[in-house]
Amino acid sequence: MNLVLDMFASKWHLITLGLILLAITSLYIGGYDKRTILRSGGGAALLLYIITTIPIAVISYEIHDQEQKTIAQMDLHYNERANDAQRKGKPFEENNKLAAGTFAFWDDTSADILIYAGNYSDSYTFRGKLLVTTLNKEGKKIHEKTYDNVVLNPNEKKQIDKVYSSQELDSYTYTFTPES
């Protein structure tokens, strides 16, 4: 995701293009001369771009921020596992270089729970299933789902799902199962 491109030249800016064309067409149908159409159409284009860019930029920034926080949490979890294996002197095999991460973003009454998966190997491609279970503070399941046909290329991190919940997320567990 390129934050600057998403904020200022996203597919949602096609709304602006449609509104600009509507404004210019309206001026033309209204019988205005070319100079007035160009001057007013240009002003309308600038105003409409600003009006549509503000909410698009805010939403794009929030989405980018959510993605970065979720990936940072997943990176931290993976690094803790890798350091623990190293301290214990256990080999960390290629198929163990996988991690999942969840992060909840709350509004007033519900949360968007983002589920990400990452492959920290430089050469191993994971193909298989991912089981993710999210838990509340009491340890009760909020959400449990198996994602089939998950493919993670070397060094790839991606969003797997977005789940809505009215319960507060406290922790999560995950299990990767490679294809046989």
Salt bridges, closest charged atoms under 4 A:
ASP65 OD2 - LYS69 NZ 3.24
ASP75 OD1 - LYS157 NZ 2.84
ASP84 OD1 - ARG87 NH2 3.44
ASP84 OD2 - LYS88 NZ 3.29
GLU94 OE2 - LYS97 NZ 3.24
ASP112 OD2 - LYS162 NZ 3.81
GLU144 OE1 - LYS141 NZ 3.27
ASP148 OD1 - LYS129 NZ 3.98
ASP161 OD2 - LYS145 NZ 3.82
GLU168 OE2 - LYS137 NZ 3.83
